[in-house]
Amino acid sequence: MRNALFHVDKGETFTLQAQIREGLVSAVLAGQLSAMESVPSTRAMARQLGVSRNTVVLSYQALVEDGFLLARERSGFYVNPDVLTGLVPSADAAAPTEDKGKIDWQARLRIHPAGQVNIVKPEDWRDHPYLFIYGQIDHTLFPISEWRDCVRQAMGAKGLDQWTADRFNADDPMLIEQIRTRILPRRGIAARDEEILITMGAQNALYLVSSLLVGANTRVAIEDPGYPDARNMFALRTRHVVPIPVDENGLVMDERLAACQLAFITPSHHFPTTATLPLSRRKELLALVSANNLIILEDDYEFEANYVSAPTPALKSLDKEGRVIYIGSLSKSLVPGVRIGFLVAPKPLIDQARALRRLMLRHPPGNNQRAAALFLALGHHDALLGRLHRVYRERWRVMGEALQTHLPFWSRSPTFGGTSYWLEGPPGFDAGELARRALKQGIVIEAGDFFFAGRNPPRNYFRLGFSAIATDRIAEGVRKLAEIVRSLPSSSTQAAE
């Protein structure tokens, strides 16, 4: 028996039993252990890995039940030869080619999305103490027990038929009902079941709509600054992406907007400046799109995080002509990794989007859909919203005070709420350099140049999120950030005293 086939990490999120199982399975499938070869005794394995013998016994027994090992009384455990049936021997596997010059992939590719400018987040962001990163959650706020209970119910015998079968292009009817009766009424939206499509997050909804409505000659209006992923999706399909400026009240109405066929906007909480489109401008926008035959794609992200003012109805709720396509997501109120979003639009568009989604991925995972439906139905989502509202409001206040103290005049309080502040440095300030220096001191921020269209975006903007950082770290993190700001050569103006 080979020594040190694998080791276990007691700090890992996986249990020791799971790590032992994974190590042995990998050794078998990789050919490190051959058919009918004995594995270490439970006592020897426990001593080698520094774990209890019971842990190893339970791991071995599970592998016997799954057919990876054979147990022989008074003899030990052996690799089941049936597991290796049909596997290609590792020695016969084709070696990876070293000659990469035979195929010119750049010439073969019809589009080149990897070359687009986009938001970049450090992979190890969780390891830093001051997480002013946007779009991530503080896992301590999430009701893991309640979610686990919903997953357990979804996995139960009564729920198996709801997610184990291939639904082709259908969604979980329970989740559709919960979105229609629990989520949409919060935004003043009334919709029928056939007008709702479940997506793999808002991103998937955006891609579906852009695929269906944007052609080579389609003029698409986007906010500038705005959401880079939406801008990039449209840019893959048309050269006529029209940046429209944003002021303190959101999207500006002008003749450039009137000349477009489709407009993507974030009216309730502009991305990334946090400006809110007032009701008067919403009505003006709807009148403009009606007169010029436009379609509006409304991304109503983070609508739950309104703790500053009375909620403004979604643009979709004011639409009387079916010109507004509504995109929603549970990523900000649930967890981003579950990837549950939804699209609300007239039935003819939903039918086409459903057919296109089937070609892409058929439907989002049924087990996640049912677990999310149960989470909504049992009131856990409403309770979570209340908890997030209280915590985020306090973090919003603490960050506002810290910015006023250490970086005065660099930001204004969001009129909507949300989970971030948008900051503007003096002319000549380089937020990208600030982000690089801050990261070396454990402070994660986002430079703002990614959000602007054009080849020479302004570099004096950046964003500070507070959804992932503990409240008691915000003030200290802002103070440290201000010290770095003062150390930059172009930051002597208006920096903290």
KOLBA-611699 format. One line per 3 residues: number of its first residue (from 0); their letters; for each residue x, y, z of C-alpha. Coordinates in Angstrom, 1 decimal. Layout:
NUM	a	X,Y,Z  ...
END
This chain:
0	mrn	0.0,0.0,0.0  1.4,3.4,-1.0  2.0,5.9,1.8
3	alf	0.4,9.3,2.1  -2.2,8.8,-0.7  -3.9,11.9,0.6
6	hvd	-4.3,14.0,3.7  -7.2,15.7,5.5  -7.6,19.3,6.5
9	kge	-9.4,19.7,9.8  -10.1,23.4,9.0  -11.9,22.5,5.7
12	tft	-15.7,23.0,5.3  -16.1,19.3,4.3  -16.3,16.8,7.1
15	lqa	-13.4,14.4,7.8  -15.5,11.5,6.6  -16.2,13.3,3.3
18	qir	-12.5,14.1,2.9  -11.5,10.5,3.5  -14.1,9.3,1.0
21	egl	-13.0,11.8,-1.6  -9.4,10.9,-1.2  -9.9,7.1,-1.6
24	vsa	-12.3,7.6,-4.5  -9.8,9.8,-6.3  -7.0,7.3,-5.7
27	vla	-9.1,4.5,-7.1  -10.3,6.4,-10.2  -6.8,7.8,-10.8
30	gql	-5.2,4.3,-10.9  -3.2,4.8,-7.7  -5.1,1.8,-6.3
33	sam	-5.6,-1.2,-8.5  -8.4,-3.8,-8.5  -8.5,-6.0,-5.4
36	esv	-5.7,-4.0,-3.8  -6.1,-3.7,-0.1  -6.5,-0.3,1.5
39	pst	-4.9,0.5,4.9  -6.7,-0.9,7.9  -9.0,1.4,9.7
42	ram	-6.5,1.6,12.6  -3.6,2.4,10.2  -5.5,5.0,8.3
45	arq	-6.7,6.7,11.4  -3.1,6.9,12.7  -1.8,8.1,9.4
48	lgv	-4.4,10.9,9.1  -4.6,11.8,12.7  -8.3,11.2,13.1
51	srn	-10.4,8.8,15.2  -10.8,5.2,14.1  -14.7,5.6,14.1
54	tvv	-14.4,8.3,11.5  -12.4,6.0,9.2  -14.8,3.1,9.9
57	lsy	-17.8,5.1,8.8  -16.0,6.3,5.7  -15.1,2.8,4.7
60	qal	-18.6,1.5,5.4  -20.1,4.2,3.1  -17.7,3.3,0.3
63	ved	-18.6,-0.4,0.7  -22.3,0.5,0.4  -21.6,2.5,-2.8
66	gfl	-19.6,-0.3,-4.3  -16.1,1.3,-4.2  -14.7,-1.1,-1.6
69	lar	-15.2,-4.8,-0.7  -15.2,-5.9,2.9  -13.7,-9.2,3.8
72	ers	-14.2,-10.6,7.3  -10.9,-10.8,9.3  -9.1,-9.6,6.2
75	gfy	-9.8,-6.0,5.6  -11.1,-3.7,2.8  -10.2,-4.1,-0.9
78	vnp	-10.8,-2.1,-4.1  -13.9,-3.4,-5.9  -12.8,-4.3,-9.4
81	dvl	-16.3,-3.5,-10.8  -15.6,0.2,-10.2  -12.7,0.1,-12.7
84	tgl	-14.8,-1.6,-15.4  -14.9,0.6,-18.5  -12.3,3.1,-17.3
87	vps	-9.5,4.0,-19.8  -6.1,3.1,-18.2  -4.2,6.2,-17.3
90	ada	-1.2,5.1,-19.3  -3.3,5.0,-22.5  -4.9,8.4,-22.0
93	aap	-3.9,10.9,-24.7  -1.3,13.3,-23.5  -2.2,17.0,-23.8
96	ted	-0.9,18.4,-27.0  2.0,20.9,-26.8  1.5,22.2,-30.3
99	kgk	-0.9,25.1,-30.0  -0.1,26.6,-33.3  -2.2,24.4,-35.5
102	idw	-5.5,26.1,-34.8  -5.9,29.9,-34.9  -8.8,30.1,-32.4
105	qar	-8.9,33.9,-32.5  -9.6,33.7,-36.2  -12.2,31.0,-35.7
108	lri	-14.2,32.8,-33.0  -17.1,34.8,-34.1  -17.2,36.9,-30.9
111	hpa	-14.5,37.7,-28.3  -16.2,38.3,-24.9  -13.0,37.6,-23.0
114	gqv	-11.5,40.8,-24.3  -14.3,43.0,-22.9  -13.6,45.3,-20.0
117	niv	-15.5,44.2,-16.9  -15.5,44.3,-13.1  -12.7,42.5,-11.5
120	kpe	-12.8,41.1,-8.0  -9.9,39.5,-6.2  -10.4,35.7,-5.9
123	dwr	-9.3,35.8,-2.2  -11.5,38.7,-1.2  -12.9,36.7,1.7
126	dhp	-9.5,36.6,3.3  -9.3,40.4,3.7  -10.5,42.2,6.9
129	ylf	-12.2,45.2,5.2  -14.6,43.9,2.6  -16.0,47.0,0.9
132	iyg	-16.9,44.7,-2.0  -20.3,44.9,-3.7  -22.8,42.1,-4.4
135	qid	-21.6,39.7,-1.8  -23.3,38.8,1.5  -22.4,38.6,5.1
138	htl	-23.1,34.9,5.7  -23.7,35.5,9.4  -27.0,37.1,8.5
141	fpi	-28.3,34.2,6.5  -30.7,31.8,8.2  -28.9,28.7,7.4
144	sew	-31.1,26.5,9.6  -34.2,27.6,7.8  -32.7,27.2,4.4
147	rdc	-31.4,23.7,5.3  -35.0,22.8,6.4  -36.4,24.0,3.1
150	vrq	-33.7,22.0,1.2  -34.5,19.0,3.3  -38.2,19.3,2.6
153	amg	-37.5,19.7,-1.2  -35.4,16.5,-1.0  -38.1,14.6,0.8
156	akg	-40.1,11.8,-0.8  -43.1,14.1,-1.4  -41.0,16.6,-3.3
159	ldq	-38.9,14.3,-5.4  -41.3,14.3,-8.4  -41.1,18.1,-8.5
162	wta	-37.4,18.3,-9.3  -36.0,14.9,-10.2  -37.7,14.8,-13.6
165	drf	-36.6,16.8,-16.6  -39.3,19.6,-16.9  -38.0,20.5,-20.3
168	nad	-39.0,24.2,-20.3  -41.4,24.4,-17.4  -40.8,26.0,-14.0
171	dpm	-41.7,25.0,-10.5  -45.3,26.2,-10.2  -44.9,26.8,-6.5
174	lie	-42.0,29.2,-7.1  -44.0,31.0,-9.9  -46.9,31.4,-7.5
177	qir	-44.7,32.8,-4.7  -43.0,35.3,-7.0  -46.4,36.4,-8.3
180	tri	-48.1,36.7,-4.9  -45.2,37.6,-2.6  -42.4,39.4,-4.6
183	lpr	-44.1,41.3,-7.4  -46.9,42.9,-5.3  -44.1,44.6,-3.3
186	rgi	-43.2,46.5,-6.5  -46.8,47.2,-7.5  -46.7,44.6,-10.3
189	aar	-49.6,42.3,-11.3  -48.8,39.4,-13.6  -50.2,36.1,-14.7
192	dee	-48.3,32.9,-14.3  -47.6,32.7,-18.1  -46.0,36.1,-17.9
195	ili	-43.2,35.0,-15.5  -40.1,33.0,-16.4  -37.5,31.7,-13.8
198	tmg	-33.9,32.4,-14.8  -30.4,31.6,-13.6  -30.2,35.0,-11.9
201	aqn	-30.8,38.4,-13.5  -27.8,37.8,-15.7  -29.5,34.9,-17.5
204	aly	-32.6,37.1,-18.0  -30.5,39.9,-19.6  -28.9,37.5,-22.0
207	lvs	-32.2,36.0,-23.0  -33.7,39.4,-23.8  -30.6,40.7,-25.6
210	sll	-30.6,37.5,-27.7  -34.2,37.9,-28.7  -34.5,41.7,-29.2
213	vga	-31.0,42.9,-30.2  -29.8,42.6,-33.8  -26.9,44.1,-35.7
216	ntr	-28.8,47.3,-36.4  -30.6,47.7,-33.1  -29.9,50.9,-31.2
219	vai	-29.7,50.1,-27.5  -29.6,52.9,-24.9  -27.6,52.2,-21.7
222	edp	-26.9,54.3,-18.7  -23.4,55.9,-18.4  -22.0,55.0,-16.0
225	gyp	-23.9,51.7,-15.9  -23.8,47.9,-15.5  -20.8,46.6,-17.5
228	dar	-22.3,43.1,-18.1  -25.4,44.5,-19.8  -23.2,46.8,-21.9
231	nmf	-21.0,43.9,-22.9  -24.0,41.7,-23.8  -25.4,44.3,-26.1
234	alr	-22.0,45.1,-27.6  -21.7,41.5,-28.7  -24.8,41.9,-30.9
237	trh	-24.7,45.4,-32.1  -22.3,48.3,-32.7  -25.1,50.8,-31.9
240	vvp	-24.8,50.9,-28.1  -25.7,54.4,-27.1  -24.5,55.7,-23.7
243	ipv	-26.9,58.1,-22.0  -25.6,60.2,-19.1  -27.0,60.0,-15.6
246	den	-27.5,62.8,-13.2  -28.5,63.0,-9.6  -32.0,61.8,-10.6
249	glv	-31.0,58.9,-12.8  -31.2,58.6,-16.6  -31.4,61.9,-18.5
252	mde	-34.1,62.2,-21.1  -32.9,63.5,-24.5  -33.0,62.9,-28.3
255	rla	-30.4,60.1,-28.1  -32.8,58.0,-26.1  -35.7,58.7,-28.4
258	acq	-33.7,57.5,-31.4  -33.2,54.0,-29.8  -35.3,50.8,-30.0
261	laf	-34.4,49.4,-26.6  -33.2,51.0,-23.4  -31.7,49.2,-20.4
264	itp	-32.1,51.1,-17.1  -31.9,50.6,-13.3  -34.5,53.2,-12.3
267	shh	-35.1,52.3,-8.6  -31.5,52.1,-7.7  -29.1,53.2,-10.4
270	fpt	-26.1,51.0,-10.9  -23.6,52.2,-9.6  -24.4,55.8,-8.5
273	tat	-27.5,54.7,-6.4  -29.6,57.6,-7.9  -33.3,57.0,-7.9
276	lpl	-35.4,57.9,-10.9  -38.2,60.1,-9.4  -41.9,59.4,-10.3
279	srr	-42.1,62.5,-12.5  -39.2,61.4,-14.7  -40.6,57.8,-14.8
282	kel	-43.8,59.2,-16.3  -41.8,61.3,-18.7  -39.8,58.2,-19.7
285	lal	-42.9,56.2,-20.3  -44.4,59.0,-22.5  -41.2,59.1,-24.5
288	vsa	-41.0,55.4,-25.1  -44.7,55.3,-26.1  -44.2,58.2,-28.6
291	nnl	-41.1,56.7,-30.1  -42.0,53.0,-30.0  -39.2,52.0,-27.5
294	iil	-39.0,48.9,-25.3  -37.6,49.3,-21.7  -35.6,46.6,-20.0
297	edd	-35.9,47.4,-16.3  -33.5,45.8,-13.9  -35.0,46.3,-10.5
300	yef	-32.1,44.9,-8.5  -31.8,45.4,-4.7  -35.4,46.8,-4.4
303	ean	-35.6,45.2,-1.0  -32.9,47.5,0.5  -35.0,50.6,0.7
306	yvs	-34.7,52.2,4.1  -34.2,55.8,3.3  -37.4,56.9,1.6
309	apt	-40.9,55.7,0.7  -40.7,53.0,-2.0  -41.1,54.2,-5.5
312	pal	-43.2,51.9,-7.7  -41.4,49.9,-10.3  -41.5,51.3,-13.7
315	ksl	-43.3,48.1,-14.8  -46.2,48.9,-12.5  -46.8,52.2,-14.3
318	dke	-46.6,50.7,-17.8  -50.0,50.5,-19.5  -48.8,49.4,-22.9
321	grv	-46.6,46.4,-22.1  -43.4,48.2,-23.1  -41.5,47.4,-19.9
324	iyi	-39.7,44.1,-19.5  -39.0,43.5,-15.8  -36.0,41.7,-14.4
327	gsl	-35.8,40.6,-10.8  -33.5,38.6,-8.7  -33.3,36.9,-5.3
330	sks	-29.5,37.2,-5.3  -29.3,40.2,-3.0  -31.9,39.1,-0.5
333	lvp	-31.3,35.3,-0.6  -27.7,34.4,-1.7  -25.9,35.0,-5.0
336	gvr	-24.8,31.4,-5.4  -28.4,30.0,-5.6  -28.8,31.9,-8.9
339	igf	-32.6,32.5,-8.8  -33.9,35.3,-11.0  -37.1,36.0,-12.9
342	lva	-38.3,37.7,-16.0  -41.8,39.4,-16.2  -43.0,40.4,-19.7
345	pkp	-46.0,39.9,-22.0  -46.7,36.3,-22.8  -45.5,36.4,-26.5
348	lid	-42.0,37.4,-25.3  -42.0,35.0,-22.4  -42.9,32.1,-24.8
351	qar	-39.9,32.9,-26.9  -37.6,33.4,-23.9  -38.8,30.0,-22.5
354	alr	-38.0,28.3,-25.8  -34.6,29.9,-26.0  -33.8,29.0,-22.4
357	rlm	-34.7,25.4,-23.2  -32.0,25.4,-25.9  -29.5,26.9,-23.4
360	lrh	-30.1,25.0,-20.2  -33.7,23.8,-20.3  -34.5,25.2,-16.9
363	ppg	-32.8,26.3,-13.6  -32.2,23.4,-11.2  -35.5,22.1,-9.9
366	nnq	-34.2,21.4,-6.4  -33.1,25.1,-6.0  -36.4,26.3,-7.4
369	raa	-38.4,24.2,-4.9  -36.2,25.1,-1.9  -36.6,28.8,-2.8
372	alf	-40.3,28.4,-3.1  -40.5,26.8,0.3  -38.3,29.5,1.7
375	lal	-40.7,32.2,0.4  -43.9,30.3,1.4  -42.9,29.6,5.0
378	ghh	-42.1,33.3,5.6  -38.4,32.9,5.9  -37.7,35.3,3.1
381	dal	-39.8,38.0,4.7  -38.1,37.5,8.1  -34.7,37.7,6.3
384	lgr	-35.7,41.0,4.6  -36.5,42.4,8.0  -33.2,41.4,9.4
387	lhr	-31.2,42.7,6.4  -33.2,46.0,6.5  -32.2,46.6,10.1
390	vyr	-28.5,45.6,9.7  -28.0,47.4,6.3  -29.7,50.6,7.6
393	erw	-27.2,50.7,10.5  -24.2,50.0,8.2  -25.5,52.6,5.8
396	rvm	-25.5,55.1,8.7  -22.1,54.1,10.0  -20.5,54.3,6.6
399	gea	-22.1,57.7,5.9  -20.7,59.1,9.1  -17.3,57.6,8.5
402	lqt	-17.2,59.1,5.0  -18.3,62.4,6.3  -15.5,62.3,8.8
405	hlp	-12.6,60.9,6.8  -13.5,61.7,3.1  -15.9,64.7,3.2
408	fws	-17.4,65.9,0.0  -16.5,62.7,-1.8  -20.0,61.1,-1.7
411	rsp	-23.6,61.8,-1.2  -26.1,59.7,0.7  -28.1,57.3,-1.5
414	tfg	-31.7,58.5,-1.9  -32.9,54.9,-2.1  -30.7,53.0,0.3
417	gts	-29.1,49.9,-1.2  -25.8,48.5,0.0  -23.1,50.8,-1.4
420	ywl	-21.8,54.4,-1.7  -20.5,55.9,-4.9  -17.5,58.2,-4.4
423	egp	-16.0,60.8,-6.6  -12.4,61.9,-6.0  -10.9,65.2,-7.2
426	pgf	-9.8,65.6,-10.9  -6.6,63.6,-11.5  -7.3,61.1,-8.8
429	dag	-6.6,57.5,-9.7  -9.1,55.1,-8.0  -7.4,52.2,-9.7
432	ela	-4.2,52.9,-7.9  -6.1,53.4,-4.7  -7.7,50.0,-5.1
435	rra	-4.3,48.3,-5.7  -2.7,50.0,-2.6  -5.8,49.4,-0.4
438	lkq	-5.8,45.7,-1.3  -2.2,45.3,0.0  -3.6,46.5,3.4
441	giv	-6.6,44.2,3.4  -9.1,46.7,2.1  -11.2,45.6,-0.9
444	iea	-12.8,48.3,-3.0  -14.0,48.7,-6.6  -12.5,51.3,-8.9
447	gdf	-15.3,53.0,-11.0  -13.7,53.2,-14.5  -15.2,49.8,-15.4
450	ffa	-18.7,51.3,-15.2  -18.2,53.9,-17.9  -18.5,53.4,-21.6
453	grn	-15.8,54.7,-24.0  -12.1,54.2,-24.3  -11.0,56.9,-21.8
456	ppr	-13.3,56.6,-18.8  -12.9,58.9,-15.8  -10.7,57.3,-13.2
459	nyf	-11.6,59.3,-10.1  -14.7,57.3,-9.1  -15.0,54.2,-6.9
462	rlg	-17.6,52.2,-5.0  -17.7,51.1,-1.4  -20.1,48.3,-0.6
465	fsa	-21.2,47.3,3.0  -23.2,44.1,2.6  -20.3,41.8,3.3
468	iat	-18.4,43.7,6.0  -19.2,43.6,9.7  -20.6,46.9,11.0
471	dri	-17.8,47.3,13.6  -15.2,47.3,10.9  -16.6,49.9,8.6
474	aeg	-15.4,53.1,10.4  -11.9,51.7,10.8  -11.7,50.5,7.2
477	vrk	-12.8,53.9,5.9  -10.2,55.6,8.2  -7.4,53.4,6.8
480	lae	-8.7,54.0,3.3  -8.5,57.8,3.8  -4.9,57.4,4.9
483	ivr	-4.1,55.7,1.7  -6.0,58.4,-0.2  -3.8,61.1,1.4
486	slp	-0.7,59.2,0.4  -1.5,59.4,-3.3  0.1,62.3,-5.1
489	sss	-3.1,63.5,-6.8  -5.2,63.4,-3.6  -4.1,66.4,-1.7
492	tqa	-7.3,68.3,-2.5  -10.4,67.7,-0.4  -8.9,64.6,1.4
495	ae	-9.6,64.1,5.1  -8.0,66.3,7.5
END
